[in-house]
Each structure stands twice: as C-alpha cells, then as structure tokens.
Amino acid sequence: MNEPIDFSTYSIRTQVYLNPQSGEYDTILAIDRMPTEMTPFRNMVRMLNTVPLSPYRSGISNPCSRQCVYALTRSSSDSPLFGHCSRDGPYMSVSELPILITMLTRWGYQVDTSMNSIVSRISPIPQCGQLSGDSIVCYISIGNR
C-alpha cells in the first residue's frame, strides 16, 4: 500500500520594499507562499501589501501594482538568535540569512541552493512584481520524500 507523499518545497527570495517609517528602500526576505506545515516558521510569515516602487508601474490595469508578498518577520520572542540584532523594522534582511538558515535547520527544513542555477537558466526574466534587485536566495523543503 502506498503512503501519501507529504513534502513541500518553497523558495526564499529577496524583495525590495519601501519602508513607510523611514521612507527608504530595504531589501527583505520573502517566501513564495504561506507554509502549510504547522511549524514555528509559519509564524514568521506575514502577508505584506506592497506599494508600487515606481510611478511607471502603477495603474488599475497593471496587475504588478496590486501585489502582496509573504515577508519573513523577525522577532526576539520567536528566537533568542534575534536578541542581539539592532536593525529597525519587523522584516528579516539579507544580513539575517545565517540566522534564518540556522532556525530552518532546527525546525526540520532542508536548505538547497543548488537548484538556483537551474531555475535561473529556465526563467532568467523577472516575473510580475519582481524587480532586478529581487532574486532567489534558496529553496527549502520539509517532509518525507
């Protein structure tokens, strides 16, 4: 009798974000969709309504201007690893990637960067909502293969 496969893969990428408090552009970490597994990682993901970064990419007919991203948050209550960070803002920055990888590994996720080059050859043109500064950081997987 075959057991059902319980396995999920997600992509972690950078996302350019206009910080409304500072008025500056930040590069934060985002995931392609909300994780379905009930792990502490799921609690770190928040839907973030983004504003158009350029006046040339706005308008009702432009689907790229109505975009939500699933941003990764940072909270010292989620992990003592964040306790020594002195960054403003609730979202994880690229500099916090080693902390994220450490936490993901502890929670049972496998981190894979080897697929990045394969995917970039297949789809080198940024998709809707992505700017040239947005790129895949890694893929993460959890579950039984």
Phi, psi and omega in degrees: 000132182275133175277144176292145180277125179245089188212133179227142175236137180231157174251135174256131182221166173275154181217125174283132188222131176274109182286116184291334180288315184265340185074011181251159176276132176242154171252114182247173177259139181223164178239154186290334179199169179291128177297142180269339182285141178275079178237166176300335179299320179302324180291344180274350186264129179231139175285131183236120175282121181261150175262152178302134180277349182222139177293343180278352181248026181249178180117149183297326184281351182266109182293340180290337182279345179253073187238139170245143175238157176261096184274148176269127181263163175235137181208130179292339178286334179284327184204136176294345179296334180276353186301333184257008179280138180243029183271143175278149176099152184274351188262148181288137177261169180299328180293343179265010180302318177300324177294316179300313181297320177299314181294317180300319179296318178297329183270006174095008178274147172257133181258130183229117175257353183290337180282345183304314183291326178295312183292323180293331176286328181283317185230072183284345182270131179301141179279172178306131178091349179260141175254174182296338179278350180270132179206159178289131176267309180195171172247143177236147181225149174216148177114183181268131177270000000 
